[in-house]
Amino acid sequence: MQKVLTVHTETAPSSPPFEELEYPKLNKYLEEGYWVKQTIVSPINNSTLGSTYYSITFILEKSNL
């Protein structure tokens, strides 16, 4: 069985260079036995605000056994 989960993050010039984030829904699926089969990262530039958004798509898979 597969699930697809997409999260969005933002990096702004005023934000720290590294920030650790947790995604509760992703954590829930991992605890249920899903594993990350693939990730797709897509940057979305916002030149008017000087920030970049990232769309991160996780392809999750779980064995039917």
C-alpha positions as CSV (number, residue, x, y, z in Angstrom):
1,M,0.0,0.0,0.0
2,Q,1.3,3.5,-0.8
3,K,0.5,7.0,0.6
4,V,1.6,10.3,-0.8
5,L,2.2,13.1,1.7
6,T,3.3,16.7,0.8
7,V,4.5,19.3,3.2
8,H,5.5,22.9,2.6
9,T,8.3,24.8,4.4
10,E,9.6,28.3,4.0
11,T,13.1,29.7,4.3
12,A,13.3,33.5,4.8
13,P,16.3,35.7,5.0
14,S,15.6,36.3,8.7
15,S,15.3,32.6,9.6
16,P,18.1,30.7,11.1
17,P,20.4,28.9,8.6
18,F,19.2,25.5,9.9
19,E,15.9,24.7,11.6
20,E,14.8,21.3,12.6
21,L,11.1,20.6,12.0
22,E,8.9,17.6,12.7
23,Y,5.9,16.7,10.6
24,P,3.4,14.9,12.9
25,K,1.4,13.3,10.1
26,L,4.6,11.9,8.6
27,N,5.7,10.6,12.0
28,K,2.3,8.9,12.5
29,Y,2.7,7.0,9.2
30,L,6.3,6.0,10.0
31,E,5.1,4.7,13.4
32,E,2.4,2.7,11.6
33,G,5.1,0.8,9.6
34,Y,5.3,2.9,6.4
35,W,8.7,3.7,5.1
36,V,9.9,6.5,2.8
37,K,10.3,5.1,-0.7
38,Q,11.1,8.4,-2.4
39,T,11.2,12.1,-1.7
40,I,10.7,14.9,-4.2
41,V,11.8,18.4,-3.3
42,S,10.5,21.3,-5.3
43,P,11.7,24.9,-4.6
44,I,9.2,27.7,-5.1
45,N,10.8,31.1,-5.2
46,N,8.9,34.1,-3.9
47,S,10.9,37.1,-5.2
48,T,8.5,39.7,-3.7
49,L,9.1,38.5,-0.2
50,G,12.7,37.3,-0.7
51,S,12.0,33.8,0.6
52,T,11.9,30.3,-0.9
53,Y,9.2,27.8,-0.2
54,Y,9.9,24.1,-0.5
55,S,7.3,21.5,-1.4
56,I,8.5,18.2,-0.1
57,T,6.6,15.1,-1.3
58,F,7.1,11.8,0.5
59,I,6.1,8.6,-1.3
60,L,5.4,6.1,1.6
61,E,5.1,2.4,1.2
62,K,3.9,-0.3,3.6
63,S,4.1,-4.0,3.0
64,N,0.8,-5.9,3.0
65,L,2.2,-8.8,4.9
